[in-house]
Amino acid sequence: MFAALGVFTQSTLAPLGQSARGMAYKLKSHSGAKKRFFPTSNGNYKRWQVGLRHLNQSFSAERVNRLSRMVLVDNTQKKMLRRALPYSC
C-alpha cells in the first residue's frame, strides 16, 4: 500500500552507511605507534630512548640517567608518525 503511494522506497529502508551519508572513511591509528609515541602541543612527538631494559649493568650512572629521559623524534620519523597517527596532531 505504501509502496504504491511512493512513500517508502528501497533506498530509504536500507541502512545508511558512511558512504550513503556523504561522510569520509575513518582512518585507523597504528596501535604500536599509539603506545610508543606521544604528541606534543606544537606538532612534535616524544619517545622513550632505547637501551635501558637489560644488559646495562656496565653503563655509568650518568648514561643510565640520560637514557631514562624522553626525547623528541626527528623530522623523518615525524613524517611517518603523521600517517601512523592521523588524529593525534
VMD Tcl script that draws the C-alpha trace (Angstrom):
set ca {
  {0.00 0.00 0.00}
  {2.77 2.49 0.95}
  {4.91 1.41 -1.95}
  {2.11 2.29 -4.34}
  {1.93 5.77 -2.87}
  {5.69 6.23 -3.28}
  {6.25 6.99 0.39}
  {8.77 4.24 1.08}
  {11.36 3.27 -1.46}
  {14.12 0.74 -1.28}
  {16.79 3.39 -0.61}
  {15.00 4.72 2.48}
  {14.66 1.28 4.02}
  {18.32 0.38 3.57}
  {20.67 1.14 6.47}
  {22.71 4.25 5.87}
  {26.44 3.68 5.89}
  {29.17 6.29 5.83}
  {29.28 6.49 2.05}
  {25.50 6.89 1.76}
  {25.57 9.86 4.14}
  {28.41 11.53 2.26}
  {30.92 11.03 5.07}
  {34.59 10.19 4.64}
  {36.03 6.95 5.89}
  {37.73 6.92 9.25}
  {41.47 6.27 9.30}
  {42.87 3.73 11.73}
  {45.73 4.68 14.01}
  {48.69 2.32 14.25}
  {48.28 0.60 17.62}
  {52.01 0.13 18.16}
  {52.72 3.79 17.47}
  {49.96 4.86 19.87}
  {51.77 3.08 22.71}
  {55.26 4.36 21.91}
  {54.94 7.95 20.71}
  {53.22 10.85 22.45}
  {52.18 14.04 20.64}
  {53.22 17.44 21.97}
  {51.27 20.65 21.58}
  {53.49 22.06 18.80}
  {53.26 19.07 16.43}
  {56.28 17.07 17.56}
  {56.29 13.63 19.14}
  {58.08 12.40 22.25}
  {59.50 8.91 22.68}
  {61.48 6.93 25.22}
  {65.11 6.16 24.49}
  {66.26 2.63 23.82}
  {68.93 0.64 25.65}
  {67.65 0.81 29.21}
  {65.85 -2.53 29.64}
  {68.66 -5.05 30.14}
  {72.42 -5.61 29.66}
  {73.18 -2.19 31.09}
  {74.99 -3.08 34.30}
  {78.23 -1.83 32.79}
  {76.73 1.59 31.97}
  {77.68 4.56 34.10}
  {75.01 6.21 36.24}
  {75.23 9.28 34.04}
  {74.41 7.22 30.95}
  {71.50 5.43 32.63}
  {70.04 8.76 33.76}
  {70.43 10.18 30.27}
  {68.67 7.18 28.72}
  {65.76 7.47 31.12}
  {64.68 10.83 29.66}
  {62.28 11.29 26.79}
  {63.47 12.87 23.55}
  {61.76 14.40 20.51}
  {61.66 12.45 17.26}
  {63.50 13.75 14.20}
  {61.84 15.02 11.03}
  {61.90 11.71 9.13}
  {60.13 9.93 11.97}
  {57.69 12.82 12.33}
  {56.60 12.40 8.71}
  {56.00 8.69 9.26}
  {54.11 9.30 12.52}
  {51.72 11.78 10.93}
  {50.47 8.94 8.72}
  {50.51 6.35 11.51}
  {48.65 8.61 13.98}
  {46.26 10.65 11.82}
  {44.18 12.15 14.66}
  {46.93 12.96 17.15}
  {48.05 16.44 16.00}
}
mol new
graphics top color blue
foreach p $ca { graphics top sphere $p radius 0.5 }
foreach p [lrange $ca 0 end-1] q [lrange $ca 1 end] { graphics top cylinder $p $q radius 0.2 }
display resetview
